[in-house]
Amino acid sequence: MLLIYAKTFIITMFLATAAGEVGEDDLNDVSDQIYGVKINKCCELDEIMVDSVCRLVKLFNESAWEPEFKTEDGKIAKVKYYNYITGVPDCETTQQRPIFDLGKSEDELKLLADGRLQHLIHHHHSVGQIKDDLLITNTYSIHEAIALPEAKEPSSYIHDQAKYCMDKILITSSNMTGQYGLVCIPEVIINWKETSFLMKKILNPVFHAIAMVLYLLVAIIYFVLPTLRDLAGNIITTINICLIVSQAADLVRIFTELSNHVSFMVTDIILYISLLGAFFWLNSFGFYIWKTFNLSCRSRNVFLRVTDVRKYCYYSSVVWSAVGVMAAMAICAHFLLDSGTNPYKKMRLSNTIILEDVEQETIGWLGIAVFFTPVAFTIIFNLFFYVTTLKVIKRINIYGRIHYKLKGCFDLFMQLFLIMTVAWLFLLLSWLNFDGLFYAHIVVNLLQAILIFYVCVVRQSHVTFLLRKSCCYAEPIPTGEWGDEMTHMNGGNY
């Protein structure tokens, strides 16, 4: 501590002596050299950015980066002394985004005389060959380049010192040089009264959470009650688990501020696989009812409860194998074939609210098509199962316990099929560029969970009876050999 005070005293005495001998102007010049404008440089002093990676200048026959200062109106500013601070900016809770200023690009970076960085977006720039460079078109950007006819003035954003870094960049594929900036996305002022924010950032996650709770209740009820753990009950449980996973994956994608830490590619894959699994299990449910109804017309001893576990294993192996094959095809199609599209979601910033999602790599349209085409085919197959099974039911004159059981499963299958199909169609419509359709998808997503809970639990009299008996009266649940179908045989009365 004494050594620090001694050094400070010596420096102070030196400056005081210099002020008396060389004058006040020279003293200010020395102070400027010590306390010059601070500039944040991304790489070390002897390095530049080469394809977004810091490399030594001497290896590429290029000159080092020399900062050029300008005023906000574009005039050259004179800065006599400046100091480099190397390293990437510390954005704390906000996100980092690289910006490329290559002369012909829409982005222009101007280093101001006070050390701040101004980012201009020219909406009417002709980018030409730059858009053909995958490094530029597939990197993150803060703002969506929207070439609107009325957008004549460039958008301007100023980043404070320590919230950015700049450097020279060399694009080896096109041998182009320019300026590179890595900036922190500024905090956005949120207008809580905006419909977009309320629907997308408040109601949407709340509805997802409610839906997950409802699906979880259905899955627990059908898994815990012994008489519901037949093949049909296990299929319903599996469908609800798939829907829970899809809701959780979609919930992650709502919070775009997590894109630095969460890969939307992974969440997309989980979302589409779980949706595909839910529809494949629904299709297997329809196949089971269709097949059993047709066999029951020939034999009265078709429904054997002891075979339910083995049947569920057979169905599981077929369904999950098909889901795995389709998922592998979709992922391969995205990475190997979907090269002509930009698989990045973007965001636009306004003065009041985030209007769109942040740019983040997601599954491309080809991969989505591979995921969703089988869903469309399962809908067609389910329609076939419905029509043919309905014809068989109309031909049956005498109902036995098997038929009562299957009739209840058939009604439940049709209700689930209708609910999930409508929700899936609204999901497709939400991808169109209309906010109203996206808001409708948010509401329908919640209605889907409510209706599934209603048709699987509330509307099923034998399920509500078992719940009352086990929860309210604390009586043992009947575990007879035939379980629920005995109730159907007796008219559903308890």
Protein Blocks (a to p, Z undefined) as FASTA:
>chain_A
ZZmmmmmmmmmmmmmmmmmmnojklmmmmmmmmmccddddfbafkbcceehiacdfklno
pacdddddddfkopacddfbdcddeddddekjaccdddddehjambdcdddfkopacddd
dfkbcfkjmmmpmklmmpccfbdcdddfklmbccdddddehiaccdddddfklopacddd
ddddddddddfkbmklmmmmmmmmmmmmmmmmmmmmmmmmmmmmmmlmcfklmmmmmmmm
mmmmmmmmmmmmmmmmlmmmpcfklmmmmmmmmmmmmmmmmmmmmmmmmmmmmmmmmpcc
lbcfklmmmmmmmmmmmmmmmmmmmmmmmmmmmmmmmmmbccbdcddddfkbcfbdcddd
dddfklmmmmmmmmmmmmmmmmmmmmmmmmmmmmpmbdcfklmmmmmmmmmmmmmmmmmm
mmmmmmmmmmpccfklmmmmmmmmmmmmmmmmmmmmmmmmklmmmmmmmmmnopacdfbf
klmmmmmmnoopZZ
